[in-house]
Amino acid sequence: MEQGLRDCCRSVRIGKILIQRDEETSKPRLFYDKLPEDIANRWVLLLDPMLATGGSALMAVEVLKSRGVPEERILFLNLIASPEGATNFATKYPKMRIVTAFVDQGLDEKNYIVPGLGDFGDRYFL
């Protein structure tokens, strides 16, 4: 999603937040973040291809808020969402806007989106 944004908006400042979900617990874990110093004064496009449980996205918002970004200035963009993830996200952050291309059926017993795409990272980097 980042390359598409760069192609569209060449002067955009890019920050990085790396959060991965533990496959056994489905809980997010923050590994890395590097954001522009003036991020609190900017509008933020939070990009994540998949919104399953919402845990990683919620943690990413907490990282942004800890840097002073008001939730009203964050726009969350994703490709595929589950109804559960969208509900979790909207319940926690009712003022934040979510833009998704498609809402799938739901989550399976491992909290993967059904039918989904499989693991997005595995498919994208093959």
N, CA and C of each residue as an Amber inpcrd file, in Angstrom:
protein
   378
   0.8220000  -1.1940000   0.0000000   0.0000000   0.0000000   0.0000000
   0.8660000   1.2570000   0.0000000   2.0500000   1.1440000   0.5980000
   2.9400000   2.3020000   0.6690000   3.3740000   2.7600000  -0.7200000
   3.7170000   1.8190000  -1.5930000   4.1750000   2.2050000  -2.9290000
   3.0710000   2.9110000  -3.7060000   1.8460000   2.4440000  -3.5640000
   0.7150000   3.1110000  -4.2090000   0.5490000   4.5370000  -3.7150000
   0.7260000   4.7420000  -2.4250000   0.6480000   6.0900000  -1.8570000
   1.7780000   6.9580000  -2.4000000   2.9830000   6.4160000  -2.4300000
   4.1290000   7.1730000  -2.9700000   3.9130000   7.5540000  -4.4340000
   3.3670000   6.6160000  -5.2200000   3.1150000   6.8920000  -6.6340000
   2.0790000   7.9980000  -6.8080000   1.1110000   8.0260000  -5.9200000
   0.0200000   9.0000000  -6.0040000   0.4160000  10.3610000  -5.4330000
   1.1010000  10.3470000  -4.3240000   1.4130000  11.5700000  -3.5850000
   2.9180000  11.6200000  -3.3340000   3.6540000  12.0880000  -4.2840000
   5.1170000  11.9920000  -4.2540000   5.7810000  12.7570000  -3.1140000
   5.1540000  13.7850000  -2.6010000   5.7980000  14.5740000  -1.5450000
   5.3770000  14.1420000  -0.1400000   4.6140000  13.0630000  -0.0330000
   4.1120000  12.6320000   1.2720000   5.2690000  12.1610000   2.1570000
   5.1910000  12.4850000   3.4470000   6.1790000  12.0020000   4.4270000
   5.7100000  10.6470000   4.9170000   6.6140000   9.7030000   5.0010000
   6.2750000   8.3340000   5.3800000   6.8960000   8.0050000   6.7370000
   6.1040000   7.4350000   7.6090000   6.5870000   6.8860000   8.8660000
   6.3570000   5.3890000   8.8440000   6.9520000   4.6920000   9.7900000
   6.8130000   3.2330000   9.8470000   6.4520000   2.8030000  11.2600000
   5.5150000   1.8690000  11.3360000   5.1780000   1.2030000  12.5870000
   5.1110000  -0.2800000  12.2480000   5.9190000  -1.1000000  12.9110000
   5.8960000  -2.5430000  12.6840000   5.2750000  -3.2260000  13.8950000
   4.0950000  -3.7750000  13.6710000   3.3750000  -4.5290000  14.6850000
   3.0400000  -5.8720000  14.0650000   3.3450000  -6.9340000  14.7860000
   2.9920000  -8.2610000  14.3000000   2.1380000  -8.9640000  15.3270000
   1.2270000  -9.7730000  14.8230000   0.3260000 -10.5260000  15.6850000
   0.9580000 -11.8590000  16.0440000   0.9340000 -12.1950000  17.3310000
   1.3700000 -13.5120000  17.7740000   0.3420000 -14.5220000  17.2660000
   0.7850000 -15.4880000  16.4910000  -0.1290000 -16.4370000  15.8580000
  -0.8670000 -17.3230000  16.8620000  -0.2920000 -17.5260000  18.0410000
  -0.9380000 -18.3910000  19.0310000  -1.9500000 -17.6460000  19.8830000
  -1.6280000 -16.3990000  20.2540000  -2.5140000 -15.6410000  21.1440000
  -3.3780000 -14.6230000  20.4010000  -3.0310000 -14.3250000  19.1550000
  -3.6890000 -13.2820000  18.3480000  -3.4940000 -11.8870000  18.9240000
  -2.5500000 -11.7230000  19.8430000  -2.2760000 -10.4170000  20.4530000
  -1.1780000  -9.7050000  19.6580000  -1.3040000  -8.3780000  19.5000000
  -0.2900000  -7.6270000  18.7580000   0.9610000  -7.3620000  19.5900000
   2.0830000  -7.2130000  18.8890000   3.3450000  -6.8740000  19.5410000
   4.0520000  -5.8110000  18.7110000   4.4040000  -4.7170000  19.3590000
   5.1100000  -3.6220000  18.6950000   6.5960000  -3.9630000  18.6170000
   7.1350000  -3.9390000  17.3900000   8.5520000  -4.2150000  17.1820000
   9.3500000  -2.9460000  16.8930000   8.7260000  -1.9770000  16.2020000
   9.5080000  -0.8400000  15.7090000   8.5700000   0.2870000  15.3360000
   9.0150000   1.5120000  15.5660000   8.3210000   2.6700000  14.9840000
   9.3190000   3.7790000  14.7200000   9.1330000   4.4380000  13.6080000
   9.9150000   5.6100000  13.2340000   8.9590000   6.5380000  12.4930000
   8.6820000   7.6750000  13.1200000   7.6740000   8.5970000  12.6040000
   8.2870000   9.9840000  12.4430000   7.7450000  10.7880000  11.5280000
   8.2350000  12.1600000  11.3890000   8.1180000  12.9180000  12.7170000
   9.0970000  13.7500000  13.0050000   9.1040000  14.4880000  14.2780000
   7.8880000  15.3760000  14.4450000   7.3730000  15.8950000  13.3490000
   6.2290000  16.8120000  13.4150000   4.8920000  16.1080000  13.1820000
   4.8380000  14.8150000  13.4350000   3.6260000  14.0440000  13.1220000
   2.3900000  14.5610000  13.8570000   2.5530000  15.1120000  15.0380000
   1.4090000  15.6160000  15.8040000   0.6960000  16.7570000  15.0850000
   1.3810000  17.4120000  14.1430000   0.8060000  18.5360000  13.4030000
   0.2690000  18.1270000  12.0340000   0.2540000  16.8630000  11.7380000
  -0.1200000  16.3780000  10.4120000  -1.4030000  15.5490000  10.4480000
  -1.9960000  15.3760000   9.2660000  -3.0130000  14.3660000   9.0550000
  -2.2700000  13.0650000   8.7930000  -2.7710000  11.9590000   9.3210000
  -2.0900000  10.6720000   9.1870000  -2.9830000   9.6830000   8.4440000
  -2.4050000   9.0740000   7.4100000  -3.0480000   7.9500000   6.7350000
  -2.4130000   6.6810000   7.2990000  -3.1660000   5.9290000   8.0630000
  -2.6900000   4.6760000   8.6380000  -3.0670000   3.5670000   7.6640000
  -2.0560000   2.9070000   7.0860000  -2.2800000   1.9010000   6.0610000
  -2.0080000   0.5060000   6.6080000  -2.9550000  -0.3930000   6.4230000
  -2.7860000  -1.7960000   6.7990000  -3.6850000  -2.6030000   5.8680000
  -3.1350000  -3.5660000   5.1410000  -3.9570000  -4.2740000   4.1490000
  -5.1090000  -5.0770000   4.7470000  -4.9290000  -5.6210000   5.9620000
  -5.9440000  -6.4970000   6.5400000  -6.3590000  -5.9960000   7.9280000
  -7.6460000  -5.9840000   8.1800000  -8.1860000  -5.6680000   9.5060000
  -8.9460000  -6.9090000   9.9770000  -8.2840000  -7.7400000  10.7830000
  -8.9100000  -8.9770000  11.2680000  -9.5680000  -8.7220000  12.6190000
  -8.8300000  -8.8640000  13.7170000  -9.4070000  -8.6000000  15.0450000
  -9.3880000  -7.1170000  15.3840000  -8.4850000  -6.3820000  14.7670000
  -8.3250000  -4.9610000  15.0620000  -7.2070000  -4.6850000  16.0440000
  -6.6060000  -5.7220000  16.6290000  -5.5880000  -5.5250000  17.6530000
  -4.3830000  -4.7320000  17.1820000  -3.8380000  -5.0690000  16.0370000
  -2.6610000  -4.3550000  15.5260000  -2.9970000  -2.9100000  15.1830000
  -4.1480000  -2.7120000  14.5640000  -4.5560000  -1.3480000  14.2060000
  -4.7760000  -0.4960000  15.4490000  -5.3950000  -1.0750000  16.4750000
  -5.6070000  -0.3370000  17.7210000  -4.2770000   0.0370000  18.3690000
  -3.3090000  -0.8790000  18.3250000  -1.9940000  -0.5770000  18.8860000
  -1.3050000   0.5180000  18.0770000  -1.4480000   0.4830000  16.7540000
  -0.8480000   1.5220000  15.9140000  -1.4310000   2.8900000  16.2430000
  -2.7250000   2.9490000  16.4770000  -3.3560000   4.2170000  16.8640000
  -2.8110000   4.6940000  18.2060000  -2.6090000   3.7770000  19.1430000
  -2.0400000   4.1640000  20.4400000  -0.6360000   4.7480000  20.2700000
   0.1580000   4.1720000  19.3640000   1.4860000   4.7220000  19.0840000
   1.3520000   6.1470000  18.5480000   0.4450000   6.3510000  17.5970000
   0.2500000   7.6850000  17.0200000  -0.2450000   8.6740000  18.0840000
  -1.2040000   8.2530000  18.8890000  -1.7150000   9.1360000  19.9400000
  -0.6290000   9.4790000  20.9510000   0.2660000   8.5250000  21.2480000
   1.3520000   8.8010000  22.1970000   2.3210000   9.8440000  21.6510000
   2.3030000  10.0420000  20.3380000   3.1320000  11.0730000  19.6970000
   2.3640000  12.3710000  19.4870000   1.1500000  12.4390000  20.0240000
   0.3840000  13.6780000  19.9880000  -0.5940000  13.8260000  18.8430000
  -0.7950000  12.7790000  18.0500000  -1.7360000  12.8600000  16.9260000
  -3.1560000  12.6740000  17.4590000  -4.0340000  13.6610000  17.2500000
  -5.4270000  13.4840000  17.6920000  -6.1250000  12.4490000  16.8070000
  -6.9920000  11.6370000  17.4050000  -7.6370000  10.5850000  16.6220000
  -8.4670000  11.1340000  15.4650000  -8.9450000  12.3610000  15.5730000
  -9.7230000  12.9610000  14.4840000  -8.8730000  13.2330000  13.2460000
  -7.5300000  13.1890000  13.3860000  -6.6280000  13.4670000  12.2670000
  -5.9900000  12.1980000  11.7020000  -6.5550000  11.0420000  12.0800000
  -6.0620000   9.7670000  11.5680000  -7.1420000   9.1600000  10.6900000
  -6.7690000   8.7600000   9.4890000  -7.6640000   8.0610000   8.5710000
  -7.0810000   6.6710000   8.3550000  -7.8350000   5.6350000   8.7340000
  -7.3690000   4.2600000   8.6370000  -7.8280000   3.6650000   7.3150000
  -6.8650000   3.2450000   6.4850000  -7.1530000   2.6850000   5.1680000
  -6.7120000   1.2270000   5.1240000  -7.6040000   0.3360000   4.6560000
  -7.2300000  -1.0590000   4.4850000  -7.9630000  -1.6640000   3.3020000
  -7.5290000  -2.8510000   2.9070000  -8.1090000  -3.5040000   1.7420000
  -9.2550000  -4.4410000   2.1030000  -9.0390000  -5.2890000   3.1100000
 -10.0620000  -6.2550000   3.5110000 -10.2230000  -6.2010000   5.0270000
 -11.4660000  -6.1560000   5.4740000 -11.7610000  -6.1030000   6.9020000
 -12.7360000  -7.2140000   7.2720000 -12.6910000  -7.5910000   8.5280000
 -13.7210000  -8.4780000   9.0720000 -14.7420000  -7.5970000   9.7860000
 -15.9850000  -8.0560000   9.8740000 -16.9680000  -7.2780000  10.6390000
 -16.5430000  -7.0950000  12.1000000 -15.9290000  -8.1310000  12.6820000
 -15.4980000  -8.0660000  14.0760000 -14.4210000  -7.0010000  14.2740000
 -13.4430000  -6.9780000  13.3710000 -12.3680000  -5.9950000  13.4700000
 -12.8810000  -4.5780000  13.2920000 -13.7590000  -4.3880000  12.3170000
 -14.3190000  -3.0520000  12.0840000 -15.1180000  -2.5830000  13.3010000
 -15.8800000  -3.4950000  13.9070000 -16.6650000  -3.1510000  15.1010000
 -15.7480000  -2.8210000  16.2740000 -14.7150000  -3.6590000  16.4990000
 -13.7710000  -3.3910000  17.5890000 -13.1160000  -2.0240000  17.4250000
 -12.6900000  -1.7380000  16.2100000 -12.0120000  -0.4840000  15.9330000
 -12.9580000   0.7020000  16.1350000 -14.1580000   0.6250000  15.5710000
 -15.1230000   1.7330000  15.6680000 -15.6090000   1.9410000  17.1000000
 -15.6850000   0.8810000  17.8830000 -16.1010000   1.0030000  19.2800000
 -15.0520000   1.7590000  20.0830000 -13.7900000   1.4330000  19.8580000
 -12.6930000   2.0750000  20.6040000 -12.4510000   3.5110000  20.1330000
 -12.5720000   3.7410000  18.8200000 -12.2930000   5.0620000  18.2490000
 -13.4510000   5.5230000  17.3650000 -14.5460000   5.9350000  17.9620000
 -15.7220000   6.3090000  17.1670000 -15.5280000   7.5530000  16.3000000
 -14.5430000   8.3910000  16.6070000 -14.3220000   9.6070000  15.8170000
 -13.4170000   9.3670000  14.6150000 -12.7830000   8.2070000  14.5670000
 -11.8370000   7.9210000  13.4970000 -12.5640000   7.3160000  12.2990000
 -12.1190000   7.6960000  11.1160000 -12.7180000   7.1700000   9.8930000
 -11.9340000   5.9600000   9.3970000 -12.6800000   4.9440000   8.9410000
 -12.0980000   3.7470000   8.3450000 -12.5580000   3.6870000   6.8980000
 -11.6180000   3.4490000   5.9990000 -11.9510000   3.2360000   4.5950000
 -11.4260000   1.8550000   4.2280000 -12.3210000   0.9680000   3.8090000
 -11.9240000  -0.3730000   3.4040000 -12.5180000  -0.6790000   2.0390000
 -11.8370000  -1.5310000   1.2870000 -12.3390000  -1.9090000  -0.0260000
 -13.4210000  -2.9810000   0.0720000 -13.3100000  -3.8620000   1.1010000
 -14.2550000  -4.9680000   1.1830000 -14.3430000  -5.4920000   2.6120000
 -15.5500000  -5.8280000   3.0480000 -15.7530000  -6.4700000   4.3390000
 -16.1060000  -7.9290000   4.0700000 -15.2340000  -8.8350000   4.5310000
 -15.4380000 -10.2680000   4.3220000 -16.4260000 -10.8240000   5.3340000
 -16.6210000 -12.1620000   5.3200000 -17.6470000 -12.8180000   6.1410000
 -17.3880000 -12.7360000   7.6320000 -16.1600000 -12.9000000   8.0510000
 -15.8710000 -12.9070000   9.4760000 -14.5240000 -13.5370000   9.7530000
 -14.3380000 -14.0260000  10.9750000 -13.0780000 -14.6180000  11.4060000
 -13.2750000 -16.1100000  11.6760000 -12.2130000 -16.8850000  11.4450000
 -12.2610000 -18.3080000  11.7870000 -11.7350000 -18.5160000  13.2070000
 -11.5460000 -19.7630000  13.6100000 -11.1190000 -20.0730000  14.9770000
  -9.7130000 -19.5720000  15.2930000  -8.8980000 -19.2810000  14.2610000
  -7.5550000 -18.7320000  14.4690000  -7.5290000 -17.2110000  14.3060000
  -8.6940000 -16.6060000  14.1800000  -8.8440000 -15.1620000  13.9820000
  -8.2740000 -14.6870000  12.6490000  -8.3520000 -15.5320000  11.6310000
  -8.0260000 -15.1420000  10.2640000  -9.3190000 -14.7530000   9.5610000
  -9.2220000 -13.7990000   8.6440000 -10.3970000 -13.3620000   7.8960000
 -10.8420000 -14.4800000   6.9490000 -12.1560000 -14.7350000   6.9180000
 -12.7470000 -15.7710000   6.0680000 -13.6010000 -15.1090000   5.0020000
 -13.4810000 -15.4570000   3.7110000 -12.4710000 -16.3580000   3.1860000
 -11.0930000 -15.7110000   3.0990000 -11.0040000 -14.4010000   3.0280000
  -9.7100000 -13.7130000   3.0880000  -8.7870000 -14.0430000   1.9280000
  -7.5360000 -13.6720000   2.0880000  -6.5170000 -13.8670000   1.0540000
  -5.4130000 -14.8040000   1.5140000  -5.5060000 -15.3400000   2.7050000
  -4.3550000 -16.0020000   3.3060000  -3.5180000 -14.9230000   3.9730000
  -2.2820000 -15.2060000   4.2530000  -1.4070000 -14.2200000   4.8700000
  -0.9690000 -13.2080000   3.8200000  -1.3350000 -11.9370000   4.0100000
  -1.0520000 -10.9110000   3.0130000   0.4470000 -10.7800000   2.7520000
   1.2470000 -10.7670000   3.8180000   2.6950000 -10.6300000   3.6460000
   3.2860000 -11.7650000   2.8440000   2.8370000 -12.9980000   3.1210000
   3.3290000 -14.1460000   2.3610000   2.9870000 -14.0110000   0.8800000
   1.7850000 -13.5880000   0.5710000   1.3730000 -13.4680000  -0.8290000
   2.0700000 -12.2860000  -1.5230000   2.2150000 -11.1770000  -0.8330000
   2.7870000  -9.9740000  -1.4380000   4.2600000 -10.1500000  -1.7640000
   5.0050000 -10.8080000  -0.8890000   6.4500000 -10.9010000  -1.0660000
   6.8970000 -12.1790000  -1.7700000   5.9790000 -12.9880000  -2.3140000
   6.3710000 -14.1790000  -3.0730000   6.9230000 -13.8160000  -4.4250000
